[in-house]
Amino acid sequence: MNNKFTLSTMYLIAFAGFTSFSWLFPVIPYYASSLNISISDIGFVVSLYSYVNAIFILPSGILSDRWGRRKFLIMGLIIATIAPFLYPLARDIWSLYIIRILHGLGSALFIPTALATVTDVARQGEHGRVMGWYTAASQLGLMAGPISGGYILEHFGFEIAFYSCSLLPLLGLIFISTRMHAIPQKPVHQPIDNLHPLKWLMQRGAVISLAALVVTAIGSSAVSTFMPLYVQGFGISEAGAGMIITACYASSAALRIPSGNMADKYGNGRMIIIGVALSAIAIALFPAFTVLPLLAIIAVVFGLGMGFSMPAALSWLAHLSPPHKRGLSMGMGAAAFQVGLALGATVMGVIVQYNGFTTMYLTAAGIIGLSTAFFVLFLTLGKRRAM
């Protein structure tokens, strides 16, 4: 099997999948509002996608270890193709809930399987590099989706925005069907390790990686979910808020590939610590500034923090897990990030409502900062015990 051919296939599929999944980010809130759904319920409609991912990603990864990667990749893309056609049929909040659950299920089937497939074919010592490329492709998809979906909505309306969301996963299905031989059905054969899942989970690197993904997602949700509301009071437009969020994702995407290479060379733990520390500093600085250029610069710094930490965390999980458990390990990593997104949006929303944006951002910074200290202490103690 051609390693580069398979990886390039997965990078393109990741871009298509994540563009499709993020296409409706700016569309769903407006569509729910058009159905006379309350603001509090709109928040749950939006976050329901992440909750479904958090619940189903892990079992999806485990089942892909047993039943094969191709089936789950294809099922995820099929659901992502069909679900957008159902949104215009929604007439109330309950029908919208059902469609969001179905759409989230497509993402839950796709994400851990795609991650596991990439790690299956990565050569020893290259997990950081391939995770850098994969997460860069997915991050570019997360950038392209909201911009495209928002543009289509503004100029063509809801129905075209929903229908066009199906185009990329459909193209992904066609593309992957022509390269099916490049996708391993089962993990590449390597000596089987009988390490129990709970013992694998308790490894120092696994604990740090999963915790880093959770706290990074909490910070990300604090930026992407609440930045538009935060900057309203400073006279910054919706376009300006979008620019700030895009700056965050763009800097993160730009760093993913070099960061993955550095994780292979200098160690995953160091990259995670650098990343979460940068993220904590950036989040803490948001309440200190009220002008667009400075807020955009801080968002760039936060994005760099994500760019350092996420490839390293996923790479470490892949490195620590035996081949026949990579669906499980990648499922745990993806689920950890989705849990952070869902909890971040929910908890930080409550803090904003009762204590304001400054307290919310400082709380998020405190959570990430304390996690950084924990990671440093945990790694230091581990080295001392090894001596």
Beta strands, then each sheet from edge to edge (+ up, - down):
end
